[in-house]
Amino acid sequence: MSTVKKTLLLATPVVIICGWFAYDYLMTNITFIPSSDEERAAIRAEVAAQDETAFYKPSQSPLIVQPVNPVNNVYFGDLHIHSSLSADAYLFGSRRDLDATYRFAKGESAAIETGEIIEITRPLDFAAVTDHAEGFGRVMACLEPATPEIAEDCELINKPTLLSFLALRANVEVRPLVENLSYFGNDKAVERQYHLDTWEAIKAAAERHNEPGVFTAFAGYEYSPAMVDRGKHHRNVIFRTSVTPDYAVSAYDADSEIDLWKQLDATCGEGCEFLTIPHNPNKSWGLAFASETIDGIPYTREDWRLRETFEPLVEMFQIKGNSECALGFGATDEECGFEQFFPVCDEGRTTLCIHPTSMARDGLKKGLVLQESLGFNPMKFGLMASTDTHNSNPGDSEEWDYRGANSYMGSPAKNRLQDGIREPKVANPGGLAAVWARENTRDALFDAMSRREVYATSGTRLSLRLFAGADLPEDLVKTGDISAAYASGVPMGGTIDADAGVPRLFVWATQDPDHAPLAKIQIIKGWLEDGEAHERVFDIACAEVKVGGRCPKTAAPVDLSDCSWSDTSGLPELRADWVDPDYNPSHNAFYYARVLQIPTCRWTTYDSLRLGRAPPADVPAIITEMAWSSPVWVTTAD
């Protein structure tokens, strides 16, 4: 075990289970959860004074159940959600349980603890509540403390203060967290039973809310090993059905992602299937696409095979930033700056910055390099997004409805805009996972995720198709014949033979009916030449006339007085047929599509309107929402 990880496992349980924000926040705030009726009333008065009519937002609409479609429907969902069973969510005041979480996903409006109303314009099609496995049992134990010792330790979670936090830290910092059983009366059997009870509750909730053909609920959880400076090398574990291992393999059981895959594979049993989805590559301090584990152990060929088998997707956009690409390390397109959390690492800096192996595009390019030495590409992954909300509000990714991600810490609006708050203004509402499947069932969605026929959005529900193949009909832009596209090519997530001929790409994007029109479609190409990976960005469809082969920067105005977007700019639909002008059949390559909408207000501007003030100057007032397809790969013969 590495020195860094060993040190972290000796740290206080609250630092570990409460994630990236708890430590700093507790160090600078004496208390942040109201302890009296007067304090709660004052917060609700602030909420009541917010002007929720200061801007336009669409009305809620019911779920439209789509019939079975042989050429697939698009389904939108969230596979990274925390209920009050996550100790960090509970610590910051969330009391919304598993059932409340799923009801929200199905369209139920609700109030969080501060009184702010949360709601999504349209229900989701699927969801998975992914509470932290390392904290399983702690919230349950604190709801009805069985001993005085448990009750005493639970005070930190129920009423966190700086003094109680420091006292607990001093008490446990010299002992491994896995051996710190004070929450459970120092009884390992009791701790294990609480863990099992929590896991069973999570699976039972998914069963209650799963409605084949209408709404899909997956059993899942988050594997959350600790890293220095609140780094992330976490993975969400999603199961195909209700058949799962008896317990959720956590960072206390599995030291690394390799151990996680091996233990899940060994304990899954007959009829059990799973996949893992890493998130926040941008906060992995370079580990996301490195060639070694969190413990510094180099990957073996067998390890790469495990990754290829069990990790078909990467969550590249969520509340804590965009992990597509960063300016530098070969990336030159300005869209890489979209919703970024960190700068590129300066020489000698190892944390709180982006490494050459931090971002998804870097990982895709590295996969081409590995293919040369391994004979297969273990980083052939699809791109998806989710929220990572800790407010039990899955899919609440609309800028106008962002209420922070952590109950009292991010609400009301004054807190979200306050300088120094530990839910920073560089955060965002998160994104959505979009899956192309023939029907809304566990099997169909899981199969689609396994074959990587998925895409990511920054929060809106625009539709995006990508097909590639040397035999694709040249008139797809005109006909829109998706049956022909499937018959003659491969969709996003697929692979084509480089020797089959020059591939043609067909991209079709349509506007979210509740959001702004589209500005352009781009193709991002990565290829391997003379052992070195390269990349290039092409503009292939524009709402405005191209200038010098590129789409002009959109001048679509946004009215910051009410956040209305332009009604004369952009298009409701863009289609493109494209052939790579530099295609070389001797190069292994990938292509993925990126779609940009015209500018709209960022959540910080919506909050400013709620409070009757100007938008903050230290973050953009507007954004261009995006979607990213999974790649298609072109592979040369061995």
Secondary structure by P-SEA (a helix, b strand, c coil): ccaaaaaaaaccaaaaaaccccaaaaacccccccccaaaaaaaaaaaaacccccbbbbccccbbbbcccccbbbbbbccbbbccccaaaaaacccccaaaaaaaaabbbbbccccbbbbbccccccccccccccccaaaaaaaccccaaaaaaacccccccaaaaaaaaaaccccccccccccccccaaaaaaaaaaaaaaaaaaaaaacccccbbbbbccccccccccccccbbbbbbcccccccccccccccccaaaaaaaaaaaccccccbbbbbccccccccccccccccccccccaaaaaaaacccccccccccccccccccccccccccccccccccccccccccccccccccaaaaaaaaaaaaacccccccbbbbbbbbccccccccccccccccccccccccccccccccccccccccccbbbbbbbcccccaaaaaaaaaacccccccccbbbbbbbbcccccccccccccaaaaaaccccccbbbbccccbbbbbbbbbccccbbbbcbbbbbbbbbccccccccccccccccccccccccccccccccccccccccccccccccccccccccccccbbbbbbbbccccccaaaaaaaaaccccccccccbbbbbcccbbbbbbccc
